[in-house]
Amino acid sequence: MKHFITLADLPNFEQTLDLAMDLKKNPKQSNGLGKGKTLGMLFFNPSLRTRLSTQKAAQNLGLPTMVMNFSQESWALEFEDGTKMSGLRSEHVKEAANVVSQYCDMVAIRAFASLSDKEKDEAEIVLRSFTKYASIPIINMESATAHPLQALADAITIEEFKPNHKPKVVLSWAPHPKALPHAVGNSFTQMMKNMAADFVIAHPEGYSLNPKITEGIECTTDQEKALEDADFVYTKNWCSYDYYGQILRTDDQWMITPEKMQLTNSGKFMHCLPIRRNIVAADGVLDSPNSLVIQQSQNRIYSAQAVLKQLLENG
């Protein structure tokens, strides 16, 4: 594995999942692996779980970190080639990526979608530019279209709490006052293709995900039907794909409520956090013993640690 941009970069998904769960049992088992190395962490957007969990994962491996928030602490970067840099952007990614490569042995990057230009967002300009110009491994801490570290943590959580039978997992769209990216929904869907489960995506009309990603997956606009007998309910907002970046509805009809959870098979509730209470899901859902949102956040440590360990072992 040279870089970790999407789940497809993992040499073996099942082995990585097993590794993450083994690391959770003994987090310090490879504490000397990062000695003499440095992980750079570049944030173009805010973070709580991703930053802290990745730093904790690095600490468990004895890997020092250096963190920079580009919105406050760095020159604004230019990513277009051949541009005349006469505006606000004062440093080009060509130089920045090479400089970071001198200071760090690998770099993790968080850069959200703009939600204004689907073609540019799907081109993943920030991550792909660093991949092109840096000489060290690049790790995706959430990009315009993918959040693979979250998806791997979700896989750990499902594996830990799965029933004795083949589980039914539902990914349900939820309302939100803002338009949100597809990254979590995309990576969760890609992750579920590696899991032994019956998987269904429920969303209102106009809110389908990228059809290339959902190909072969059952999708429905009947949320309550989808929730019937579900063992896991993962809820997340995303903006319209066809009407990219737009909000088509804000009503609470699709909010997850205790009444809807009663349709499930004592289903476990999942969300990547942060979550807007009583908009995405009701208090009664989040505060229920069947809510796994805190367990998911803990597993972010071990998803990151499994990825970092494999990159370190690959030199």
C-alpha positions as CSV (number, residue, x, y, z in Angstrom):
1,M,0.0,0.0,0.0
2,K,1.6,3.2,-1.2
3,H,-1.2,5.6,-0.2
4,F,-4.5,5.3,1.6
5,I,-7.0,7.4,-0.4
6,T,-10.0,5.0,-0.5
7,L,-10.8,1.6,0.9
8,A,-9.7,0.1,-2.4
9,D,-6.1,1.0,-1.5
10,L,-6.1,-1.6,1.3
11,P,-4.1,-4.7,0.2
12,N,-6.8,-6.8,1.9
13,F,-9.9,-5.5,3.6
14,E,-10.6,-8.5,5.8
15,Q,-7.0,-8.7,7.0
16,T,-7.0,-4.9,7.8
17,L,-10.3,-5.4,9.8
18,D,-8.7,-8.2,11.7
19,L,-5.6,-6.2,12.4
20,A,-7.6,-3.2,13.7
21,M,-9.6,-5.5,16.1
22,D,-6.3,-7.1,17.3
23,L,-4.8,-3.6,17.9
24,K,-7.8,-2.7,19.9
25,K,-7.1,-5.6,22.3
26,N,-3.5,-4.5,22.7
27,P,-3.0,-0.9,21.3
28,K,0.7,-0.7,22.4
29,Q,1.8,-3.9,20.8
30,S,3.8,-2.1,18.1
31,N,4.8,1.0,20.1
32,G,8.3,1.2,18.7
33,L,7.2,0.9,15.0
34,G,7.1,4.7,14.5
35,K,10.4,5.5,16.2
36,G,12.4,8.0,14.1
37,K,9.4,8.8,11.8
38,T,6.9,11.7,11.8
39,L,3.3,12.0,10.7
40,G,2.2,15.3,9.3
41,M,-1.5,16.2,9.6
42,L,-2.9,18.9,7.4
43,F,-6.4,20.2,8.0
44,F,-8.2,22.3,5.4
45,N,-11.5,21.8,7.4
46,P,-12.5,21.3,11.1
47,S,-12.2,18.1,13.0
48,L,-12.6,16.6,16.4
49,R,-12.7,12.8,16.2
50,T,-10.5,12.5,13.1
51,R,-7.7,14.7,14.6
52,L,-7.7,13.2,18.1
53,S,-8.2,9.6,17.0
54,T,-5.4,9.8,14.4
55,Q,-3.0,11.4,16.8
56,K,-3.9,8.8,19.4
57,A,-3.3,6.0,16.9
58,A,0.1,7.5,16.0
59,Q,1.0,7.7,19.7
60,N,0.1,4.0,20.1
61,L,2.7,3.3,17.4
62,G,5.3,5.6,18.9
63,L,4.9,7.9,15.9
64,P,5.2,11.7,16.6
65,T,2.8,14.0,14.8
66,M,2.9,17.6,13.5
67,V,-0.5,19.3,12.9
68,M,-1.3,22.3,10.8
69,N,-4.7,24.0,10.2
70,F,-4.5,25.6,6.8
71,S,-7.5,27.8,7.4
72,Q,-5.6,29.7,10.1
73,E,-1.9,28.8,10.1
74,S,-0.7,28.6,6.6
75,W,-0.4,30.4,3.3
76,A,-3.4,29.8,1.0
77,L,-2.5,27.1,-1.5
78,E,-2.9,27.2,-5.3
79,F,-3.7,23.9,-6.9
80,E,-4.2,24.8,-10.6
81,D,-1.2,24.4,-12.9
82,G,-0.1,27.2,-15.1
83,T,-2.0,29.9,-13.2
84,K,-0.7,33.4,-12.7
85,M,-0.7,33.7,-9.0
86,S,-1.7,37.3,-8.6
87,G,-4.6,36.7,-6.2
88,L,-4.9,35.7,-2.6
89,R,-3.1,32.3,-3.0
90,S,0.5,32.8,-2.3
91,E,2.0,29.2,-2.4
92,H,1.6,26.5,-4.9
93,V,1.0,22.9,-3.9
94,K,4.0,21.9,-6.0
95,E,6.3,23.5,-3.5
96,A,4.2,22.9,-0.4
97,A,3.9,19.1,-1.0
98,N,7.7,18.9,-1.6
99,V,8.4,20.8,1.6
100,V,6.1,18.7,3.7
101,S,7.9,15.6,2.2
102,Q,11.1,16.9,3.7
103,Y,9.7,17.3,7.2
104,C,7.4,14.2,7.4
105,D,7.5,10.6,6.5
106,M,3.8,10.4,5.7
107,V,1.1,13.0,5.6
108,A,-2.6,12.8,6.5
109,I,-5.0,15.3,4.8
110,R,-8.6,16.5,5.5
111,A,-10.2,18.5,2.8
112,F,-14.0,18.6,2.3
113,A,-16.1,19.0,-0.8
114,S,-16.9,22.5,-2.0
115,L,-20.4,21.3,-3.1
116,S,-20.4,23.9,-5.8
117,D,-18.7,22.0,-8.6
118,K,-19.3,18.2,-8.7
119,E,-16.7,17.6,-11.4
120,K,-14.0,19.3,-9.4
121,D,-15.0,17.7,-6.2
122,E,-14.9,14.2,-7.8
123,A,-11.4,15.1,-9.2
124,E,-10.2,15.3,-5.5
125,I,-7.9,18.1,-6.4
126,V,-6.3,18.5,-2.9
127,L,-5.5,14.9,-2.3
128,R,-4.5,14.1,-5.8
129,S,-2.2,17.1,-6.0
130,F,-0.4,16.1,-2.8
131,T,-0.2,12.5,-4.2
132,K,1.3,13.9,-7.4
133,Y,3.9,16.2,-5.9
134,A,4.7,14.7,-2.5
135,S,7.3,11.9,-2.2
136,I,5.7,10.3,0.9
137,P,2.5,8.3,1.6
138,I,-0.8,10.3,1.6
139,I,-3.6,9.3,4.0
140,N,-7.2,10.5,3.5
141,M,-8.7,11.9,6.7
142,E,-11.9,12.7,4.7
143,S,-11.9,14.2,1.3
144,A,-14.6,15.5,-1.1
145,T,-15.9,12.1,-1.9
146,A,-14.5,9.6,0.6
147,H,-14.0,9.0,4.4
148,P,-12.4,5.6,4.5
149,L,-11.1,5.8,8.0
150,Q,-14.6,6.3,9.3
151,A,-15.9,3.4,7.2
152,L,-13.2,1.1,8.5
153,A,-14.2,2.2,12.1
154,D,-17.8,1.4,11.2
155,A,-16.8,-2.0,10.0
156,I,-15.1,-2.7,13.4
157,T,-18.3,-1.6,15.2
158,I,-20.6,-3.8,13.1
159,E,-18.2,-6.8,13.6
160,E,-18.2,-6.3,17.3
161,F,-22.0,-6.0,17.7
162,K,-23.2,-8.3,14.9
163,P,-25.9,-10.9,15.7
164,N,-25.5,-14.6,15.2
165,H,-27.4,-14.4,11.9
166,K,-26.5,-12.6,8.7
167,P,-27.2,-9.0,9.7
168,K,-29.4,-6.5,7.9
169,V,-27.8,-3.1,7.7
170,V,-29.7,0.0,6.6
171,L,-28.0,3.3,5.5
172,S,-30.7,6.0,5.8
173,W,-30.6,9.5,4.6
174,A,-31.6,12.1,7.3
175,P,-32.6,15.7,7.1
176,H,-30.1,18.5,7.8
177,P,-30.3,22.3,7.7
178,K,-27.1,22.4,5.5
179,A,-26.1,20.6,2.3
180,L,-23.5,18.0,3.3
181,P,-21.0,16.0,1.2
182,H,-21.3,12.3,0.1
183,A,-18.0,11.2,1.6
184,V,-19.4,9.2,4.5
185,G,-22.2,7.6,2.5
186,N,-19.9,6.7,-0.3
187,S,-17.3,5.0,1.9
188,F,-19.9,3.3,4.1
189,T,-21.4,1.8,0.9
190,Q,-18.1,0.7,-0.4
191,M,-17.2,-0.8,3.0
192,M,-20.5,-2.8,3.1
193,K,-19.6,-4.5,-0.2
194,N,-16.9,-6.2,1.8
195,M,-19.2,-7.3,4.7
196,A,-21.4,-10.4,4.9
197,A,-24.7,-8.6,5.4
198,D,-27.9,-7.7,3.7
199,F,-27.5,-4.0,2.9
200,V,-30.1,-1.5,1.9
201,I,-29.9,2.3,1.3
202,A,-33.0,4.4,2.0
203,H,-33.3,8.0,0.7
204,P,-36.0,10.4,-0.5
205,E,-36.6,11.0,-4.2
206,G,-33.7,13.1,-5.6
207,Y,-31.2,12.0,-3.0
208,S,-29.5,8.9,-4.5
209,L,-25.7,8.6,-4.1
210,N,-23.3,8.3,-7.0
211,P,-24.8,5.4,-9.1
212,K,-21.3,4.1,-9.8
213,I,-20.8,3.5,-6.1
214,T,-24.3,2.1,-5.4
215,E,-24.3,-0.2,-8.3
216,G,-25.6,-3.6,-7.2
217,I,-27.0,-2.2,-3.9
218,E,-30.7,-2.3,-3.1
219,C,-31.9,1.3,-2.8
220,T,-35.4,2.4,-1.8
221,T,-37.4,5.6,-1.1
222,D,-39.5,3.8,1.5
223,Q,-37.6,4.4,4.8
224,E,-40.0,2.5,7.1
225,K,-40.0,-0.6,4.8
226,A,-36.2,-0.5,4.8
227,L,-36.1,-0.3,8.6
228,E,-38.1,-3.5,9.1
229,D,-36.1,-6.1,10.9
230,A,-32.8,-4.1,10.5
231,D,-30.0,-5.1,12.9
232,F,-28.1,-1.8,12.3
233,V,-29.4,1.6,11.2
234,Y,-26.7,4.0,10.0
235,T,-28.1,7.5,9.4
236,K,-26.4,10.3,7.6
237,N,-27.3,13.4,5.5
238,W,-25.9,14.0,2.1
239,C,-26.9,16.6,-0.6
240,S,-28.6,15.7,-3.9
241,Y,-26.2,14.1,-6.4
242,D,-28.2,15.0,-9.5
243,Y,-28.9,18.5,-8.2
244,Y,-25.4,18.7,-6.7
245,G,-25.0,20.7,-3.5
246,Q,-28.7,21.6,-3.3
247,I,-31.1,21.0,-0.4
248,L,-34.3,19.6,-1.8
249,R,-36.1,19.1,1.6
250,T,-35.6,20.0,5.2
251,D,-38.7,18.5,6.9
252,D,-38.3,16.0,9.7
253,Q,-40.2,13.2,8.0
254,W,-36.9,11.2,7.6
255,M,-35.6,11.9,11.1
256,I,-34.8,8.6,13.0
257,T,-37.2,8.4,16.0
258,P,-37.7,5.8,18.7
259,E,-40.9,4.8,16.9
260,K,-39.0,4.0,13.7
261,M,-36.4,2.1,15.6
262,Q,-39.2,-0.2,16.9
263,L,-39.6,-1.4,13.3
264,T,-36.1,-2.9,13.6
265,N,-34.8,-6.1,15.1
266,S,-33.7,-4.3,18.3
267,G,-31.5,-2.5,15.9
268,K,-28.3,-0.7,16.8
269,F,-28.1,3.0,15.8
270,M,-25.0,4.3,14.2
271,H,-23.8,7.8,13.1
272,C,-20.3,9.2,12.4
273,L,-20.8,12.3,14.6
274,P,-21.2,15.2,15.0
275,I,-25.0,14.9,14.9
276,R,-27.7,17.5,15.2
277,R,-30.0,16.2,17.8
278,N,-33.8,16.1,17.1
279,I,-33.0,16.9,13.4
280,V,-31.1,13.9,12.2
281,A,-32.1,11.6,15.1
282,A,-34.2,12.1,18.2
283,D,-32.8,12.3,21.7
284,G,-34.5,9.0,22.5
285,V,-32.5,7.3,19.8
286,L,-29.1,8.8,20.7
287,D,-29.6,8.2,24.4
288,S,-30.8,4.7,24.0
289,P,-28.6,1.7,25.0
290,N,-28.8,0.6,21.4
291,S,-26.9,3.7,20.2
292,L,-23.3,2.9,19.1
293,V,-22.1,6.4,18.2
294,I,-19.6,6.5,21.1
295,Q,-18.3,3.0,20.3
296,Q,-17.8,4.1,16.7
297,S,-15.8,7.1,17.7
298,Q,-13.5,4.9,19.9
299,N,-13.0,2.6,16.9
300,R,-11.7,5.5,14.9
301,I,-8.4,5.1,16.8
302,Y,-7.9,1.5,15.6
303,S,-9.0,2.1,12.0
304,A,-6.3,4.8,11.8
305,Q,-3.8,2.7,13.7
306,A,-4.3,-0.3,11.3
307,V,-3.7,1.9,8.3
308,L,-0.6,3.7,9.8
309,K,0.9,0.4,10.9
310,Q,0.7,-1.1,7.4
311,L,2.2,2.0,5.8
312,L,5.0,2.0,8.4
313,E,5.7,-1.7,7.7
314,N,5.8,-1.0,4.0
315,G,8.6,1.5,4.6
